Amino acid sequence: MERSFLPNVALKKIIEKKCVSQTKLAVAAGMRMDTLSRIVNSKRSLYADEVVPLCEALGIPINELFIDCTENN
């Protein structure tokens, strides 16, 4: 099985697990809702300068976005 370290996929799983609305997360991270939606739906890459605000808003360590997305967590 090929491993996937896609932060977009991990972000989507974390948002679902924490039951956080994308709107509230976007506001807390200081980004536009449509931008977050494109990131979560893998239609746009997650840029380096967006990682810290998103992780802080979610209350997670940065490395959580870069765990193996193929693992069953």
C-alpha positions in Angstrom: 0.0 0.0 0.0 1.3 3.4 -0.9 1.6 5.9 1.9 0.0 9.3 1.8 1.3 12.2 3.8 -1.2 14.8 2.5 -1.9 17.5 5.0 -5.1 18.3 3.2 -6.4 14.8 3.9 -5.2 14.9 7.5 -6.8 18.3 8.0 -10.2 17.1 6.7 -10.1 14.0 9.1 -9.2 16.2 12.1 -12.0 18.7 11.3 -14.5 15.8 11.1 -13.1 14.2 14.3 -13.3 17.4 16.3 -16.7 18.3 14.8 -15.5 21.8 14.0 -17.4 23.8 11.3 -15.2 25.0 8.5 -16.7 28.5 8.9 -15.6 28.8 12.5 -12.2 27.3 11.8 -11.6 29.8 8.9 -12.5 32.7 11.1 -10.3 31.4 14.0 -7.4 30.9 11.6 -7.8 34.2 9.9 -8.6 32.9 6.4 -11.4 33.0 3.9 -14.0 30.3 4.1 -13.7 29.5 0.4 -9.9 29.1 0.7 -10.3 26.7 3.6 -13.0 24.7 1.7 -10.6 24.3 -1.3 -7.8 23.2 1.0 -10.0 20.6 2.8 -11.3 19.3 -0.5 -7.8 19.0 -1.9 -8.5 21.5 -4.7 -5.7 23.7 -3.4 -2.5 23.1 -1.5 -2.0 24.0 2.1 0.7 26.7 2.2 3.4 26.8 4.8 2.1 30.1 6.3 -1.3 28.6 6.8 -0.2 25.6 8.8 0.5 27.4 12.2 -2.8 29.4 12.3 -4.9 26.3 11.4 -3.1 24.1 14.0 -3.5 26.8 16.7 -7.2 27.2 15.9 -7.6 23.4 16.1 -5.5 23.0 19.2 -3.2 20.4 17.6 0.5 20.1 17.1 1.8 20.8 13.6 3.1 17.3 13.1 -0.5 15.9 13.3 -1.0 17.3 9.7 1.8 15.2 8.5 1.1 11.8 9.9 0.6 8.9 7.5 -2.9 9.4 6.2 -3.2 5.7 5.3 -3.1 4.7 8.9 -6.4 3.9 10.6 -6.4 6.5 13.4 
